[in-house]
Structure formats: structure tokens, C-alpha cells
């Protein structure tokens, strides 16, 4: 059976569109595929990544990830917790670049029990993100 879904788009609303666009496009390095402007100042930019997955986690897993990455609960839960994780080649270098580019560091890169190096950041626009580096090839998600 073929997959009936051909694309995943995570739509993030942000009050500071320019700052968020600069951060994700220019600092994180996500290529801009399309952008549009509409009436009343409406704007959208569609940025791409080579691969996307939808990771569903129960509250216990969210608490576990917070504990491993940060050492304390930091995930938002109103109305639901959303965090976007980006696999990168070097989590430490990427974390430094993202902080220099406007992200707030929540927790420095930390090795996880599942053999990845994860850093937690608060990105411009209010979204929590994880920059993660797989330490062993063939490992599963962050």
C-alpha cells in the first residue's frame, strides 16, 4: 500500500515574522522553497528539510525527554506541547550558531540514553526546538 500522505507541513504562527524567517532560513539554514504575500499584510514562507517525521509522544515521554535534555520540565503543555527537532551534523557547533543567531539556550548539548547529543533552545517566534546529532549511525529518533 502506498503512503496517502506526500508532504508534512508544520505551520507555526509568529508575531515577529521577519526575525523567525531570518532565524530558520539564514541561521539554521533551511532553504526557502516558496513565499507569498496577501491582503492585510499576510505573509508565509515555506522552508524545506530533506526528511520529516511526525513523532507522537505521551506526557511521560515528554517528561523523560525534558529530564534528559534539560534536567527539569520545560515543555509547554497549553493547549498541547509542540517541539521541533532538527537532526544536525554537529550539535555543539549548531547550538552555538543558533544562539548567536537569536535563539535562547534552554540546555546545552547533552548525551541521551538513546545515543544522541541533544540541545534545547527557544527559537525566535516562541517555538521550542531541539538540535540533535546521532552519535551512532542507524540510531532511531531523538
N, CA, C and O atoms as a GROMACS GRO file, in nm:
protein
  568
    1UNK      N    1   0.085  -0.118   0.000
    1UNK     CA    2   0.000   0.000   0.000
    1UNK      C    3   0.089   0.124   0.000
    1UNK      O    4   0.182   0.134   0.080
    2UNK      N    5   0.061   0.216  -0.088
    2UNK     CA    6   0.140   0.340  -0.094
    2UNK      C    7   0.094   0.436   0.016
    2UNK      O    8  -0.018   0.427   0.066
    3UNK      N    9   0.184   0.526   0.052
    3UNK     CA   10   0.153   0.624   0.155
    3UNK      C   11   0.060   0.731   0.098
    3UNK      O   12   0.094   0.794  -0.001
    4UNK      N   13  -0.058   0.752   0.158
    4UNK     CA   14  -0.153   0.850   0.106
    4UNK      C   15  -0.111   0.994   0.136
    4UNK      O   16  -0.170   1.088   0.082
    5UNK      N   17  -0.010   1.014   0.220
    5UNK     CA   18   0.036   1.148   0.254
    5UNK      C   19   0.169   1.172   0.184
    5UNK      O   20   0.262   1.093   0.198
    6UNK      N   21   0.179   1.281   0.110
    6UNK     CA   22   0.302   1.307   0.036
    6UNK      C   23   0.386   1.420   0.094
    6UNK      O   24   0.499   1.442   0.048
    7UNK      N   25   0.335   1.491   0.193
    7UNK     CA   26   0.411   1.602   0.248
    7UNK      C   27   0.360   1.633   0.389
    7UNK      O   28   0.240   1.623   0.417
    8UNK      N   29   0.452   1.671   0.476
    8UNK     CA   30   0.418   1.717   0.610
    8UNK      C   31   0.453   1.865   0.617
    8UNK      O   32   0.567   1.902   0.588
    9UNK      N   33   0.359   1.949   0.656
    9UNK     CA   34   0.386   2.091   0.679
    9UNK      C   35   0.348   2.122   0.822
    9UNK      O   36   0.233   2.102   0.862
   10UNK      N   37   0.442   2.172   0.897
   10UNK     CA   38   0.418   2.220   1.031
   10UNK      C   39   0.401   2.371   1.019
   10UNK      O   40   0.496   2.441   0.982
   11UNK      N   41   0.284   2.422   1.048
   11UNK     CA   42   0.254   2.564   1.034
   11UNK      C   43   0.271   2.631   1.170
   11UNK      O   44   0.205   2.594   1.267
   12UNK      N   45   0.360   2.728   1.176
   12UNK     CA   46   0.392   2.797   1.301
   12UNK      C   47   0.354   2.944   1.287
   12UNK      O   48   0.405   3.014   1.200
   13UNK      N   49   0.263   2.990   1.373
   13UNK     CA   50   0.225   3.131   1.374
   13UNK      C   51   0.324   3.208   1.461
   13UNK      O   52   0.357   3.165   1.571
   14UNK      N   53   0.370   3.321   1.409
   14UNK     CA   54   0.464   3.403   1.483
   14UNK      C   55   0.435   3.551   1.462
   14UNK      O   56   0.408   3.595   1.350
   15UNK      N   57   0.440   3.625   1.569
   15UNK     CA   58   0.419   3.770   1.561
   15UNK      C   59   0.537   3.839   1.492
   15UNK      O   60   0.517   3.936   1.418
   16UNK      N   61   0.660   3.791   1.516
   16UNK     CA   62   0.778   3.852   1.458
   16UNK      C   63   0.825   3.768   1.339
   16UNK      O   64   0.923   3.695   1.347
   17UNK      N   65   0.752   3.781   1.228
   17UNK     CA   66   0.775   3.701   1.109
   17UNK      C   67   0.918   3.718   1.057
   17UNK      O   68   0.985   3.619   1.028
   18UNK      N   69   0.964   3.841   1.045
   18UNK     CA   70   1.097   3.867   0.988
   18UNK      C   71   1.206   3.801   1.071
   18UNK      O   72   1.297   3.738   1.015
   19UNK      N   73   1.198   3.814   1.202
   19UNK     CA   74   1.301   3.756   1.290
   19UNK      C   75   1.298   3.604   1.281
   19UNK      O   76   1.403   3.540   1.274
   20UNK      N   77   1.179   3.545   1.283
   20UNK     CA   78   1.168   3.400   1.274
   20UNK      C   79   1.218   3.350   1.138
   20UNK      O   80   1.288   3.249   1.131
   21UNK      N   81   1.182   3.419   1.030
   21UNK     CA   82   1.227   3.380   0.896
   21UNK      C   83   1.379   3.386   0.887
   21UNK      O   84   1.442   3.294   0.835
   22UNK      N   85   1.437   3.493   0.935
   22UNK     CA   86   1.583   3.506   0.934
   22UNK      C   87   1.648   3.393   1.013
   22UNK      O   88   1.748   3.336   0.969
   23UNK      N   89   1.591   3.360   1.129
   23UNK     CA   90   1.649   3.255   1.212
   23UNK      C   91   1.645   3.119   1.141
   23UNK      O   92   1.748   3.054   1.127
   24UNK      N   93   1.528   3.077   1.096
   24UNK     CA   94   1.515   2.944   1.037
   24UNK      C   95   1.581   2.934   0.899
   24UNK      O   96   1.641   2.831   0.867
   25UNK      N   97   1.571   3.038   0.819
   25UNK     CA   98   1.629   3.035   0.684
   25UNK      C   99   1.779   3.062   0.687
   25UNK      O  100   1.857   2.985   0.631
   26UNK      N  101   1.818   3.172   0.751
   26UNK     CA  102   1.956   3.217   0.741
   26UNK      C  103   2.048   3.157   0.847
   26UNK      O  104   2.164   3.128   0.819
   27UNK      N  105   1.998   3.139   0.969
   27UNK     CA  106   2.082   3.088   1.076
   27UNK      C  107   2.081   2.935   1.077
   27UNK      O  108   2.187   2.872   1.074
   28UNK      N  109   1.963   2.873   1.080
   28UNK     CA  110   1.954   2.728   1.080
   28UNK      C  111   1.986   2.671   0.943
   28UNK      O  112   2.039   2.560   0.932
   29UNK      N  113   1.956   2.746   0.838
   29UNK     CA  114   1.993   2.706   0.703
   29UNK      C  115   1.888   2.629   0.626
   29UNK      O  116   1.922   2.554   0.534
   30UNK      N  117   1.760   2.646   0.661
   30UNK     CA  118   1.654   2.577   0.587
   30UNK      C  119   1.627   2.654   0.457
   30UNK      O  120   1.597   2.773   0.461
   31UNK      N  121   1.636   2.586   0.342
   31UNK     CA  122   1.611   2.654   0.214
   31UNK      C  123   1.466   2.701   0.203
   31UNK      O  124   1.373   2.631   0.244
   32UNK      N  125   1.448   2.819   0.146
   32UNK     CA  126   1.314   2.873   0.122
   32UNK      C  127   1.265   2.823  -0.013
   32UNK      O  128   1.322   2.857  -0.117
   33UNK      N  129   1.158   2.743  -0.013
   33UNK     CA  130   1.103   2.686  -0.135
   33UNK      C  131   1.005   2.781  -0.201
   33UNK      O  132   1.004   2.796  -0.323
   34UNK      N  133   0.921   2.847  -0.120
   34UNK     CA  134   0.818   2.936  -0.171
   34UNK      C  135   0.791   3.043  -0.066
   34UNK      O  136   0.818   3.024   0.052
   35UNK      N  137   0.738   3.155  -0.111
   35UNK     CA  138   0.688   3.258  -0.019
   35UNK      C  139   0.579   3.336  -0.089
   35UNK      O  140   0.579   3.353  -0.211
   36UNK      N  141   0.485   3.383  -0.008
   36UNK     CA  142   0.370   3.454  -0.063
   36UNK      C  143   0.331   3.568   0.029
   36UNK      O  144   0.352   3.563   0.151
   37UNK      N  145   0.273   3.672  -0.030
   37UNK     CA  146   0.216   3.783   0.046
   37UNK      C  147   0.072   3.801   0.001
   37UNK      O  148   0.039   3.782  -0.116
   38UNK      N  149  -0.012   3.838   0.097
   38UNK     CA  150  -0.153   3.855   0.066
   38UNK      C  151  -0.205   3.984   0.124
   38UNK      O  152  -0.130   4.066   0.178
   39UNK      N  153  -0.335   4.002   0.112
   39UNK     CA  154  -0.400   4.123   0.163
   39UNK      C  155  -0.383   4.136   0.314
   39UNK      O  156  -0.371   4.036   0.385
   40UNK      N  157  -0.382   4.258   0.360
   40UNK     CA  158  -0.376   4.285   0.502
   40UNK      C  159  -0.244   4.251   0.567
   40UNK      O  160  -0.237   4.231   0.689
   41UNK      N  161  -0.137   4.244   0.488
   41UNK     CA  162  -0.005   4.214   0.541
   41UNK      C  163   0.022   4.065   0.561
   41UNK      O  164   0.120   4.029   0.626
   42UNK      N  165  -0.064   3.978   0.508
   42UNK     CA  166  -0.045   3.834   0.524
   42UNK      C  167   0.083   3.789   0.454
   42UNK      O  168   0.110   3.827   0.341
   43UNK      N  169   0.162   3.706   0.524
   43UNK     CA  170   0.288   3.655   0.469
   43UNK      C  171   0.309   3.511   0.512
   43UNK      O  172   0.271   3.471   0.622
   44UNK      N  173   0.369   3.434   0.424
   44UNK     CA  174   0.408   3.297   0.454
   44UNK      C  175   0.537   3.266   0.380
   44UNK      O  176   0.556   3.311   0.267
   45UNK      N  177   0.623   3.192   0.443
   45UNK     CA  178   0.744   3.139   0.379
   45UNK      C  179   0.744   2.988   0.406
   45UNK      O  180   0.723   2.945   0.519
   46UNK      N  181   0.768   2.911   0.302
   46UNK     CA  182   0.772   2.766   0.316
   46UNK      C  183   0.917   2.723   0.304
   46UNK      O  184   0.980   2.737   0.199
   47UNK      N  185   0.968   2.672   0.415
   47UNK     CA  186   1.107   2.628   0.422
   47UNK      C  187   1.111   2.476   0.419
   47UNK      O  188   1.018   2.411   0.466
   48UNK      N  189   1.216   2.420   0.364
   48UNK     CA  190   1.220   2.276   0.346
   48UNK      C  191   1.332   2.210   0.426
   48UNK      O  192   1.433   2.272   0.459
   49UNK      N  193   1.310   2.082   0.454
   49UNK     CA  194   1.413   1.994   0.511
   49UNK      C  195   1.413   1.867   0.425
   49UNK      O  196   1.311   1.834   0.365
   50UNK      N  197   1.526   1.797   0.419
   50UNK     CA  198   1.530   1.678   0.334
   50UNK      C  199   1.436   1.568   0.376
   50UNK      O  200   1.389   1.491   0.292
   51UNK      N  201   1.406   1.557   0.506
   51UNK     CA  202   1.322   1.449   0.555
   51UNK      C  203   1.244   1.498   0.677
   51UNK      O  204   1.296   1.578   0.756
   52UNK      N  205   1.122   1.452   0.691
   52UNK     CA  206   1.042   1.489   0.807
   52UNK      C  207   0.970   1.366   0.860
   52UNK      O  208   0.933   1.276   0.784
   53UNK      N  209   0.952   1.362   0.991
   53UNK     CA  210   0.874   1.257   1.054
   53UNK      C  211   0.778   1.323   1.152
   53UNK      O  212   0.802   1.435   1.197
   54UNK      N  213   0.673   1.255   1.184
   54UNK     CA  214   0.581   1.301   1.288
   54UNK      C  215   0.603   1.210   1.408
   54UNK      O  216   0.574   1.091   1.402
   55UNK      N  217   0.653   1.267   1.515
   55UNK     CA  218   0.683   1.190   1.635
   55UNK      C  219   0.575   1.218   1.738
   55UNK      O  220   0.562   1.330   1.787
   56UNK      N  221   0.497   1.116   1.771
   56UNK     CA  222   0.392   1.129   1.871
   56UNK      C  223   0.446   1.076   2.003
   56UNK      O  224   0.501   0.966   2.008
   57UNK      N  225   0.432   1.154   2.110
   57UNK     CA  226   0.483   1.115   2.241
   57UNK      C  227   0.375   1.137   2.346
   57UNK      O  228   0.301   1.235   2.340
   58UNK      N  229   0.367   1.045   2.442
   58UNK     CA  230   0.274   1.066   2.552
   58UNK      C  231   0.339   1.158   2.656
   58UNK      O  232   0.459   1.183   2.648
   59UNK      N  233   0.263   1.208   2.754
   59UNK     CA  234   0.318   1.301   2.853
   59UNK      C  235   0.439   1.246   2.928
   59UNK      O  236   0.531   1.321   2.961
   60UNK      N  237   0.440   1.115   2.956
   60UNK     CA  238   0.555   1.056   3.027
   60UNK      C  239   0.682   1.066   2.943
   60UNK      O  240   0.790   1.094   2.996
   61UNK      N  241   0.670   1.045   2.812
   61UNK     CA  242   0.787   1.056   2.724
   61UNK      C  243   0.835   1.201   2.716
   61UNK      O  244   0.955   1.226   2.716
   62UNK      N  245   0.742   1.296   2.710
   62UNK     CA  246   0.780   1.438   2.708
   62UNK      C  247   0.857   1.473   2.835
   62UNK      O  248   0.958   1.542   2.829
   63UNK      N  249   0.809   1.424   2.949
   63UNK     CA  250   0.880   1.449   3.075
   63UNK      C  251   1.019   1.384   3.073
   63UNK      O  252   1.116   1.444   3.120
   64UNK      N  253   1.029   1.263   3.019
   64UNK     CA  254   1.157   1.195   3.009
   64UNK      C  255   1.255   1.273   2.922
   64UNK      O  256   1.370   1.292   2.960
   65UNK      N  257   1.210   1.318   2.807
   65UNK     CA  258   1.296   1.395   2.717
   65UNK      C  259   1.340   1.524   2.785
   65UNK      O  260   1.457   1.561   2.778
   66UNK      N  261   1.247   1.594   2.850
   66UNK     CA  262   1.283   1.716   2.924
   66UNK      C  263   1.390   1.685   3.028
   66UNK      O  264   1.488   1.759   3.042
   67UNK      N  265   1.371   1.576   3.102
   67UNK     CA  266   1.466   1.540   3.207
   67UNK      C  267   1.604   1.510   3.148
   67UNK      O  268   1.705   1.554   3.203
   68UNK      N  269   1.608   1.437   3.037
   68UNK     CA  270   1.735   1.400   2.975
   68UNK      C  271   1.803   1.523   2.914
   68UNK      O  272   1.922   1.544   2.936
   69UNK      N  273   1.728   1.604   2.838
   69UNK     CA  274   1.788   1.717   2.766
   69UNK      C  275   1.817   1.835   2.856
   69UNK      O  276   1.918   1.903   2.839
   70UNK      N  277   1.728   1.861   2.953
   70UNK     CA  278   1.734   1.986   3.028
   70UNK      C  279   1.755   1.964   3.178
   70UNK      O  280   1.816   2.047   3.245
   71UNK      N  281   1.705   1.852   3.230
   71UNK     CA  282   1.716   1.826   3.372
   71UNK      C  283   1.599   1.875   3.453
   71UNK      O  284   1.599   1.866   3.576
   72UNK      N  285   1.498   1.928   3.384
   72UNK     CA  286   1.379   1.979   3.451
   72UNK      C  287   1.268   1.994   3.347
   72UNK      O  288   1.297   1.998   3.228
   73UNK      N  289   1.142   2.002   3.390
   73UNK     CA  290   1.032   2.020   3.294
   73UNK      C  291   1.037   2.160   3.231
   73UNK      O  292   1.039   2.260   3.301
   74UNK      N  293   1.038   2.165   3.100
   74UNK     CA  294   1.035   2.293   3.028
   74UNK      C  295   0.936   2.293   2.912
   74UNK      O  296   0.905   2.399   2.858
   75UNK      N  297   0.887   2.176   2.873
   75UNK     CA  298   0.794   2.168   2.760
   75UNK      C  299   0.664   2.238   2.797
   75UNK      O  300   0.615   2.229   2.910
   76UNK      N  301   0.610   2.306   2.700
   76UNK     CA  302   0.480   2.371   2.721
   76UNK      C  303   0.371   2.268   2.704
   76UNK      O  304   0.386   2.171   2.630
   77UNK      N  305   0.261   2.289   2.774
   77UNK     CA  306   0.152   2.192   2.761
   77UNK      C  307   0.017   2.260   2.740
   77UNK      O  308  -0.086   2.199   2.767
   78UNK      N  309   0.016   2.383   2.694
   78UNK     CA  310  -0.109   2.453   2.673
   78UNK      C  311  -0.121   2.499   2.530
   78UNK      O  312  -0.032   2.573   2.488
   79UNK      N  313  -0.215   2.466   2.452
   79UNK     CA  314  -0.308   2.356   2.475
   79UNK      C  315  -0.243   2.221   2.451
   79UNK      O  316  -0.296   2.118   2.494
   80UNK      N  317  -0.128   2.218   2.381
   80UNK     CA  318  -0.052   2.096   2.368
   80UNK      C  319   0.095   2.131   2.352
   80UNK      O  320   0.130   2.244   2.316
   81UNK      N  321   0.179   2.035   2.376
   81UNK     CA  322   0.322   2.057   2.369
   81UNK      C  323   0.372   2.027   2.229
   81UNK      O  324   0.351   1.917   2.177
   82UNK      N  325   0.438   2.124   2.168
   82UNK     CA  326   0.499   2.103   2.037
   82UNK      C  327   0.643   2.150   2.046
   82UNK      O  328   0.672   2.262   2.090
   83UNK      N  329   0.732   2.064   2.003
   83UNK     CA  330   0.873   2.095   1.995
   83UNK      C  331   0.920   2.040   1.862
   83UNK      O  332   0.882   1.928   1.826
   84UNK      N  333   1.001   2.114   1.790
   84UNK     CA  334   1.051   2.068   1.661
   84UNK      C  335   1.198   2.030   1.679
   84UNK      O  336   1.277   2.108   1.732
   85UNK      N  337   1.233   1.909   1.636
   85UNK     CA  338   1.370   1.860   1.647
   85UNK      C  339   1.434   1.855   1.509
   85UNK      O  340   1.375   1.804   1.413
   86UNK      N  341   1.554   1.908   1.500
   86UNK     CA  342   1.629   1.911   1.375
   86UNK      C  343   1.755   1.826   1.392
   86UNK      O  344   1.836   1.854   1.480
   87UNK      N  345   1.772   1.725   1.308
   87UNK     CA  346   1.897   1.649   1.311
   87UNK      C  347   2.004   1.730   1.240
   87UNK      O  348   1.984   1.776   1.128
   88UNK      N  349   2.118   1.745   1.305
   88UNK     CA  350   2.228   1.825   1.251
   88UNK      C  351   2.356   1.742   1.256
   88UNK      O  352   2.364   1.641   1.326
   89UNK      N  353   2.455   1.787   1.182
   89UNK     CA  354   2.582   1.716   1.177
   89UNK      C  355   2.660   1.731   1.307
   89UNK      O  356   2.722   1.635   1.354
   90UNK      N  357   2.658   1.850   1.366
   90UNK     CA  358   2.734   1.878   1.488
   90UNK      C  359   2.647   1.961   1.582
   90UNK      O  360   2.627   2.080   1.559
   91UNK      N  361   2.595   1.898   1.687
   91UNK     CA  362   2.501   1.966   1.776
   91UNK      C  363   2.565   2.083   1.850
   91UNK      O  364   2.500   2.185   1.869
   92UNK      N  365   2.689   2.070   1.891
   92UNK     CA  366   2.755   2.178   1.966
   92UNK      C  367   2.776   2.301   1.877
   92UNK      O  368   2.745   2.413   1.918
   93UNK      N  369   2.829   2.280   1.758
   93UNK     CA  370   2.853   2.392   1.666
   93UNK      C  371   2.721   2.457   1.626
   93UNK      O  372   2.710   2.579   1.622
   94UNK      N  373   2.621   2.374   1.595
   94UNK     CA  374   2.491   2.427   1.555
   94UNK      C  375   2.427   2.506   1.669
   94UNK      O  376   2.369   2.612   1.647
   95UNK      N  377   2.437   2.454   1.792
   95UNK     CA  378   2.381   2.524   1.907
   95UNK      C  379   2.444   2.662   1.922
   95UNK      O  380   2.373   2.760   1.942
   96UNK      N  381   2.576   2.669   1.912
   96UNK     CA  382   2.644   2.799   1.921
   96UNK      C  383   2.596   2.894   1.812
   96UNK      O  384   2.573   3.012   1.838
   97UNK      N  385   2.580   2.842   1.689
   97UNK     CA  386   2.534   2.924   1.577
   97UNK      C  387   2.391   2.973   1.598
   97UNK      O  388   2.360   3.088   1.568
   98UNK      N  389   2.305   2.886   1.651
   98UNK     CA  390   2.166   2.924   1.672
   98UNK      C  391   2.153   3.028   1.784
   98UNK      O  392   2.072   3.120   1.774
   99UNK      N  393   2.232   3.013   1.890
   99UNK     CA  394   2.230   3.112   1.997
   99UNK      C  395   2.282   3.246   1.945
   99UNK      O  396   2.223   3.351   1.974
  100UNK      N  397   2.390   3.244   1.868
  100UNK     CA  398   2.442   3.368   1.809
  100UNK      C  399   2.340   3.431   1.715
  100UNK      O  400   2.339   3.552   1.696
  101UNK      N  401   2.254   3.347   1.654
  101UNK     CA  402   2.154   3.394   1.560
  101UNK      C  403   2.022   3.433   1.623
  101UNK      O  404   1.927   3.466   1.552
  102UNK      N  405   2.012   3.429   1.757
  102UNK     CA  406   1.892   3.480   1.821
  102UNK      C  407   1.814   3.382   1.906
  102UNK      O  408   1.716   3.423   1.968
  103UNK      N  409   1.853   3.255   1.912
  103UNK     CA  410   1.782   3.159   1.997
  103UNK      C  411   1.830   3.174   2.141
  103UNK      O  412   1.944   3.214   2.166
  104UNK      N  413   1.742   3.142   2.234
  104UNK     CA  414   1.780   3.138   2.376
  104UNK      C  415   1.813   2.994   2.410
  104UNK      O  416   1.736   2.902   2.380
  105UNK      N  417   1.928   2.974   2.474
  105UNK     CA  418   1.969   2.840   2.514
  105UNK      C  419   1.889   2.798   2.637
  105UNK      O  420   1.890   2.867   2.739
  106UNK      N  421   1.821   2.685   2.626
  106UNK     CA  422   1.750   2.628   2.739
  106UNK      C  423   1.840   2.524   2.806
  106UNK      O  424   1.848   2.520   2.929
  107UNK      N  425   1.908   2.443   2.727
  107UNK     CA  426   2.002   2.344   2.779
  107UNK      C  427   2.107   2.314   2.674
  107UNK      O  428   2.076   2.295   2.556
  108UNK      N  429   2.232   2.310   2.718
  108UNK     CA  430   2.346   2.281   2.630
  108UNK      C  431   2.337   2.137   2.579
  108UNK      O  432   2.262   2.057   2.635
  109UNK      N  433   2.412   2.104   2.474
  109UNK     CA  434   2.410   1.967   2.423
  109UNK      C  435   2.439   1.865   2.533
  109UNK      O  436   2.536   1.877   2.608
  110UNK      N  437   2.352   1.765   2.540
  110UNK     CA  438   2.358   1.662   2.642
  110UNK      C  439   2.343   1.526   2.574
  110UNK      O  440   2.256   1.509   2.489
  111UNK      N  441   2.428   1.431   2.612
  111UNK     CA  442   2.415   1.297   2.555
  111UNK      C  443   2.294   1.228   2.616
  111UNK      O  444   2.274   1.230   2.738
  112UNK      N  445   2.214   1.167   2.531
  112UNK     CA  446   2.092   1.098   2.574
  112UNK      C  447   2.117   0.948   2.589
  112UNK      O  448   2.215   0.896   2.538
  113UNK      N  449   2.027   0.880   2.660
  113UNK     CA  450   2.040   0.734   2.670
  113UNK      C  451   2.027   0.664   2.535
  113UNK      O  452   2.073   0.550   2.520
  114UNK      N  453   1.966   0.729   2.436
  114UNK     CA  454   1.949   0.668   2.305
  114UNK      C  455   2.059   0.711   2.209
  114UNK      O  456   2.043   0.702   2.087
  115UNK      N  457   2.173   0.758   2.265
  115UNK     CA  458   2.296   0.787   2.191
  115UNK      C  459   2.281   0.898   2.087
  115UNK      O  460   2.319   0.884   1.971
  116UNK      N  461   2.224   1.007   2.132
  116UNK     CA  462   2.227   1.128   2.050
  116UNK      C  463   2.270   1.242   2.141
  116UNK      O  464   2.262   1.233   2.263
  117UNK      N  465   2.317   1.348   2.080
  117UNK     CA  466   2.358   1.467   2.152
  117UNK      C  467   2.252   1.573   2.125
  117UNK      O  468   2.238   1.619   2.012
  118UNK      N  469   2.175   1.611   2.228
  118UNK     CA  470   2.059   1.698   2.212
  118UNK      C  471   2.078   1.830   2.285
  118UNK      O  472   2.123   1.832   2.400
  119UNK      N  473   2.045   1.940   2.219
  119UNK     CA  474   2.043   2.072   2.282
  119UNK      C  475   1.902   2.128   2.269
  119UNK      O  476   1.838   2.109   2.166
  120UNK      N  477   1.854   2.195   2.372
  120UNK     CA  478   1.719   2.254   2.370
  120UNK      C  479   1.734   2.405   2.361
  120UNK      O  480   1.814   2.466   2.432
  121UNK      N  481   1.655   2.465   2.272
  121UNK     CA  482   1.658   2.609   2.251
  121UNK      C  483   1.517   2.664   2.239
  121UNK      O  484   1.423   2.592   2.205
  122UNK      N  485   1.506   2.792   2.268
  122UNK     CA  486   1.381   2.866   2.244
  122UNK      C  487   1.411   2.954   2.123
  122UNK      O  488   1.490   3.048   2.131
  123UNK      N  489   1.347   2.923   2.011
  123UNK     CA  490   1.375   2.993   1.886
  123UNK      C  491   1.294   3.121   1.876
  123UNK      O  492   1.189   3.134   1.940
  124UNK      N  493   1.341   3.216   1.796
  124UNK     CA  494   1.259   3.334   1.770
  124UNK      C  495   1.122   3.291   1.718
  124UNK      O  496   1.112   3.201   1.634
  125UNK      N  497   1.020   3.353   1.766
  125UNK     CA  498   0.884   3.315   1.730
  125UNK      C  499   0.820   3.230   1.838
  125UNK      O  500   0.700   3.201   1.830
  126UNK      N  501   0.897   3.188   1.939
  126UNK     CA  502   0.840   3.120   2.054
  126UNK      C  503   0.836   2.969   2.048
  126UNK      O  504   0.779   2.907   2.137
  127UNK      N  505   0.894   2.908   1.946
  127UNK     CA  506   0.889   2.763   1.933
  127UNK      C  507   1.011   2.701   2.001
  127UNK      O  508   1.124   2.746   1.980
  128UNK      N  509   0.987   2.597   2.083
  128UNK     CA  510   1.100   2.523   2.139
  128UNK      C  511   1.152   2.428   2.033
  128UNK      O  512   1.075   2.360   1.965
  129UNK      N  513   1.286   2.423   2.020
  129UNK     CA  514   1.346   2.333   1.923
  129UNK      C  515   1.456   2.252   1.991
  129UNK      O  516   1.513   2.293   2.092
  130UNK      N  517   1.483   2.138   1.933
  130UNK     CA  518   1.597   2.056   1.973
  130UNK      C  519   1.688   2.042   1.852
  130UNK      O  520   1.641   2.009   1.742
  131UNK      N  521   1.817   2.067   1.871
  131UNK     CA  522   1.917   2.034   1.770
  131UNK      C  523   1.980   1.905   1.818
  131UNK      O  524   2.038   1.899   1.926
  132UNK      N  525   1.970   1.799   1.736
  132UNK     CA  526   2.025   1.671   1.780
  132UNK      C  527   2.118   1.611   1.677
  132UNK      O  528   2.099   1.624   1.556
  133UNK      N  529   2.219   1.544   1.730
  133UNK     CA  530   2.320   1.477   1.649
  133UNK      C  531   2.320   1.330   1.687
  133UNK      O  532   2.339   1.297   1.804
  134UNK      N  533   2.300   1.244   1.590
  134UNK     CA  534   2.307   1.099   1.616
  134UNK      C  535   2.452   1.061   1.638
  134UNK      O  536   2.537   1.089   1.553
  135UNK      N  537   2.481   0.996   1.750
  135UNK     CA  538   2.618   0.957   1.781
  135UNK      C  539   2.654   0.821   1.723
  135UNK      O  540   2.772   0.788   1.709
  136UNK      N  541   2.553   0.743   1.691
  136UNK     CA  542   2.574   0.613   1.627
  136UNK      C  543   2.487   0.608   1.503
  136UNK      O  544   2.366   0.630   1.510
  137UNK      N  545   2.547   0.578   1.390
  137UNK     CA  546   2.470   0.568   1.266
  137UNK      C  547   2.371   0.454   1.277
  137UNK      O  548   2.401   0.350   1.336
  138UNK      N  549   2.251   0.475   1.220
  138UNK     CA  550   2.146   0.374   1.225
  138UNK      C  551   2.060   0.383   1.349
  138UNK      O  552   1.974   0.298   1.370
  139UNK      N  553   2.082   0.487   1.434
  139UNK     CA  554   2.001   0.504   1.556
  139UNK      C  555   1.865   0.556   1.519
  139UNK      O  556   1.844   0.612   1.412
  140UNK      N  557   1.770   0.536   1.612
  140UNK     CA  558   1.635   0.588   1.592
  140UNK      C  559   1.628   0.732   1.634
  140UNK      O  560   1.730   0.794   1.664
  141UNK      N  561   1.506   0.787   1.638
  141UNK     CA  562   1.482   0.930   1.659
  141UNK      C  563   1.537   0.981   1.791
  141UNK      O  564   1.573   0.905   1.881
  142UNK      N  565   1.542   1.113   1.798
  142UNK     CA  566   1.592   1.181   1.916
  142UNK      C  567   1.501   1.156   2.032
  142UNK      O  568   1.527   1.205   2.142
   0.00000   0.00000   0.00000
